[in-house]
Amino acid sequence: MFYLYILFLYLKYFIMATVDFNWRSFEIPEYINPKLIDLIINTESMNNQETKEWLEQLPLMSKESIDRLFNILKEEENKLNALEEKYQNEIKKFYMKNI
């Protein structure tokens, strides 16, 4: 049983990928969805310091916490994209009326 625990720790914590952000490298477990890394780095709701903190905490988070973070950031991205699309359409209508 002890050996399975050691193997689990190896698989969870020592198989890492390197993510570079703002002149700093972060070691992220490979089992974490790369889309989550992209969402963390590109979100408009975090400044650089908050982004660094999330990237540092990511390897320590539980699967449930990682899933919640992904869902929150994905929902934010979807809502921002919907707003962008809505206002782009309104801007187009405004310009078409004034041309």
URZIJO-V360444 format. One line per field, one symbol per residue. psi: psi as a letter, one per 20 degrees, with the letter a starting at -180 (. if undefined). burial: I if it has 9 or more other ideal C-beta (glycine too) atoms within 8 Angstrom, else O. A space follows every 50 residues. Layout:
psi->???
burial->???
This chain:
psi->ghhhgggggghgiinqqpppplkqqpopqiipphhggggghjqiiqrhgh gggghhhgiiqrgghggggggghgggggghhggggghgghgggghhhj.
burial->OOOOOOOOIIOIIOIIOOIOIOOOOIOIIOOIOOOIIOIIIOIOOIOOOO IIOIIOOIIOOOOOOIOOIIOOIIOIIOOIOOOOOOOOOOOOOOOOOOO
